[in-house]
Amino acid sequence: MSLRIDARAGAVVVTLPPRAGRRAGMALLTAHAAWVMERLGALAPHIPFVPGAAVPLGGIPHVIRHAPELRGGVMLADGEILVSGAPEFLPRRVGDFLRREARRRIGTLVAGHAAALRVKPKAIRLKDTRSRWGSCAPDATLAFSWRLVMAPDWVLDYVVAHEVAHLREMNHSPRFWAEVEKLTPHREAAVEWLRTHGPALLRVG
């Protein structure tokens, strides 16, 4: 049996073996009620994609504003995310925009770091993971959480550099960290930022 908090959903998840019943799960939850309440209370507030909400982009808050008079979907202007079209499509349009922006920024960083190490990824994929910000598959496919576009640029730079370095060293040996150091000076600060602020990114959207 296990008990965990799903930060993205703001929910409690109880996992039971096949032979355990609902009563066992409720007993586990009751026994750890104080821990559950503490963890739920510590979650960052949920930020929906609605007009007036402040969504970070590159670590800088941008206020969502519905602008039906505009054309072209979504635009950035003076700390705002301007969204055209019908209001019922606004959440989807903001999400699609952030994913496109993540792909653009991550693609640029991957190209630069890969050129520096003289390596070439097979593909770049965006995901919405709960626990891993990036990964490098044995076939040289790089994957990143699209939510990294909301983190400061230097945090995104580190995560991309980390995964690109795996194209040369598929491990976490001293040789691997030496490759990371060639690409970015942000390792320690970025790791700390993700540890402290990363869970809040899961609460956006």
Secondary structure as the mmCIF struct_conf table of DSSP 4:
data_model
#
loop_
_struct_conf.conf_type_id
_struct_conf.id
_struct_conf.beg_label_comp_id
_struct_conf.beg_label_asym_id
_struct_conf.beg_label_seq_id
_struct_conf.end_label_comp_id
_struct_conf.end_label_asym_id
_struct_conf.end_label_seq_id
STRN STRN1 SER A 2 ASP A 6
TURN_TY1_P TURN_TY1_P1 ALA A 7 GLY A 10
STRN STRN2 ALA A 11 THR A 15
TURN_TY1_P TURN_TY1_P2 PRO A 18 ARG A 19
HELX_RH_AL_P HELX_RH_AL_P1 ARG A 22 ALA A 31
TURN_TY1_P TURN_TY1_P3 HIS A 32 HIS A 32
HELX_RH_AL_P HELX_RH_AL_P2 ALA A 33 ALA A 42
BEND BEND1 LEU A 43 LEU A 43
HELX_LH_PP_P HELX_LH_PP_P1 ALA A 44 HIS A 46
STRN STRN3 ILE A 47 ILE A 47
BEND BEND2 PHE A 49 VAL A 50
TURN_TY1_P TURN_TY1_P4 PRO A 51 GLY A 52
STRN STRN4 ALA A 54 LEU A 57
TURN_TY1_P TURN_TY1_P5 GLY A 58 GLY A 59
STRN STRN5 ILE A 60 HIS A 66
TURN_TY1_P TURN_TY1_P6 PRO A 68 GLU A 69
BEND BEND3 GLY A 72 GLY A 73
STRN STRN6 VAL A 74 ALA A 77
TURN_TY1_P TURN_TY1_P7 ASP A 78 GLY A 79
STRN STRN7 GLU A 80 VAL A 83
BEND BEND4 GLY A 85 GLY A 85
HELX_RH_3T_P HELX_RH_3T_P1 PRO A 87 PHE A 89
HELX_RH_AL_P HELX_RH_AL_P3 LEU A 90 LEU A 117
TURN_TY1_P TURN_TY1_P8 ARG A 118 ARG A 118
BEND BEND5 LYS A 122 LYS A 122
STRN STRN8 ALA A 123 LYS A 127
BEND BEND6 ARG A 130 SER A 131
BEND BEND7 TRP A 133 TRP A 133
STRN STRN9 GLY A 134 CYS A 136
TURN_TY1_P TURN_TY1_P9 PRO A 138 ASP A 139
BEND BEND8 ALA A 140 ALA A 140
STRN STRN10 THR A 141 SER A 145
HELX_RH_3T_P HELX_RH_3T_P2 TRP A 146 MET A 150
BEND BEND9 ALA A 151 ALA A 151
HELX_RH_AL_P HELX_RH_AL_P4 ASP A 153 ALA A 165
TURN_TY1_P TURN_TY1_P10 HIS A 166 ARG A 168
BEND BEND10 MET A 170 ASN A 171
BEND BEND11 SER A 173 SER A 173
HELX_RH_AL_P HELX_RH_AL_P5 PRO A 174 LEU A 183
BEND BEND12 PRO A 185 PRO A 185
HELX_RH_AL_P HELX_RH_AL_P6 ARG A 187 LEU A 201
TURN_TY1_P TURN_TY1_P11 LEU A 202 ARG A 203
STRN STRN11 VAL A 204 VAL A 204
#
